[in-house]
């Protein structure tokens, strides 16, 4: 049985303001990543649910979705970035939403930055680096779609991310929504959730 529920979906800043004001002091863990990186699939496979809508069309998540986790905490699904076919007006609204959320929420405890293990740190990801540095969040890299990797490729990927991001290996986790136990991904993420939320 899943211990996660979708509590609120916000498409505009007014909704965000109202939700953040009434939600209380529960900690929040936002998930950020390119469109089609697999945020919804990760949520569904990690928590054994079908709450998060999965689409083969990039750019479908156009809201900030707050999933209440373990009674008082929240997993926060942010809109994807870097998908060129989405209208500029829509993309601009995403940027405003995400920026308002990251700037105004007082309860963000860490950030999971999802990257495609087969196409990590591409142009869109690199553009996000400077943006994220201003928030100084405790960031973890979740490499999705890891089932497509060869084990021999993993050490180089880890080394690349350590060098380019200045992040330690224990903050880089490989995950596959198709085979969640591969690389110990599901177990590691559940352990990480307990660590982050002090459960």
N, C-alpha and C positions, 0 to 999 in steps of 0.2 A: 504493500500500500504506500502511495506517495505521501510525503510530508510537506508538500508544496501546493499552494493555491494561487491562482491569478487574482490579485486583489484590486488592481487599478490599471487602466490603460489611458495614457495621456498623449493627446495630439497637439496640445498647445501649452503655452507658458502659464495661462490662468489655471488650467487643470493641475499643472505641476505645483504651483504655489499653494493651491488649496490642499492637495494631497500631502505635501511635505509638512504643512502646518498642522494637519490633523493626525498624521500617522504615528506620532509619538517618537520615542528615542531608540527604536530598534535599529541595529546597524545595517548598512547597505553594502552589497557587493555588486558593482556594475560590471556587465560583460560588454566589451567593445571589440569590434572587428569589422573587416570589410564585408560588403554585401556578399551573401552566398558562402561565407566562411564556415557556416554550420552552427551558429549560436542556438537557434531553435532546436536543432537536432541534438545538440549537446544537452540542453535542458531536459528534453524528453527522455533521452537515454540514461542520463545521470540520475534522474529522479523517478524513473519508471512511470512516466506519464505521457499524455498526448496533449497537454495543455497548450504548448507552444506551437503555433501554426507553422508548418514547414512548406516552403514553396521552391520549385525549381527555377523560378524567375527571380533574379537578384533585385533587391530594392523593395521587397514586399513589406518589410517591417518599417512602418512609417511613424511609429509611436514609441514612447517609452513605457515598457511594461514592468509593473512591480509584482513580483511573485513572493508572497509571504512564505518564509521558510522557517520551520521549527519554532512556530508560535509568534516570535517577535522580530525576527530578522528578515531581510529582503534580498532576493536575487533580482537585479535590475537589468533587463534586456534593453540595450540602447540601439537606436537605428544604425544600420550598416553604413559604411562610407565607401567612396571610391567607385561607384557605379555610374558610368557616364550617361546611360540612356534615361536616367530619371530626370524629369524636368528641373531646370535650375531653381524654380520657385520652391519645389518640394525639397531639393537638397539644401537650399538656404534655410528652410524651416527646420530641417534636421539639425543643422549646425547650431541654430539658435536654441533649440530644445536641449541638445547635449551640453552646450556651453552654459546655459542657465542652470541645468541640473548639477553639473560638476562644480559650478561656482557658488551655488546657494545651499546645497545639501550639507548639513553639519554632521552627518552620520555615516559618511563613506569611510569604510574601514580598510578597503583594499580595492584593487582593480584587476580583473582578468582580461588580458589583451589576447584575443584569439587571432591566430595566424594560420593560414593554410601551410601545412608542413611541406607541401610540394612546391610552394611559391611564396616563401616567407620573405619579409622585408622588401616587398616590391615598391614601386613608386608611391603608391597610396600609403603604405605602411610607413615609409620613410618620411612622408610629409606630416604624418601624425606625431612623429617623435618630438619635435619642437613644441607642438601644441600641448602634449601631455606633460612636458617638463615643468610648465608653469604651475601645475596642480600638485606636484610632489607627492604622488600617491604611491603606496606600497604596491608595486606592479608585479604580476605573475604572467608569464607567457604560456598560453595553452596552444599547442600545435595540433590542429584538427586534421582529420582525414589521414591520420598516421598509418592506417592500414595499407596505404599505397607505397609506403617506404620500404626499402630494404634495410635490414638491421645494420649493414655495413655503412649506410649513409648517415646514420644517427650521430656518431661522434662529431663529424664535420659540421652538421647543423647546430649542435649544441655549442661547439667552439665558435662558430660564426656569431651566434646570438650573444654569447658571453663577451666577445670582443667588441661587437658593434653597439650593444646596449649597455655594457658594463653591468651585466646581471649575472648572478651566481647560478650554477647548474641546478641547485635545488629549487629554483624558481621557474624552471622550464619543464613543462610536463607534456608528454605526447599522449594524444587521445584520439580514439576512433569511435564515432557513434554507431558504426556498423558492428564493430567488435570491441566493445567497451573494456574488456579485460586485457586486451593486447597492450603490451608494455606496462601492465599494471595500472593503466590510466584511470579506470573508475575507482579503484581502491585508493590511489594517490589523491584524486580530487576530493573524495569523501573525507579522507584524513585532513586535507588542506582546509576544507570547510569547517571541520571541528576546531582546527588550529586558529583560523581567522575569527570565527565567532565565539571562541573559548567555550565550546560545548563539552 
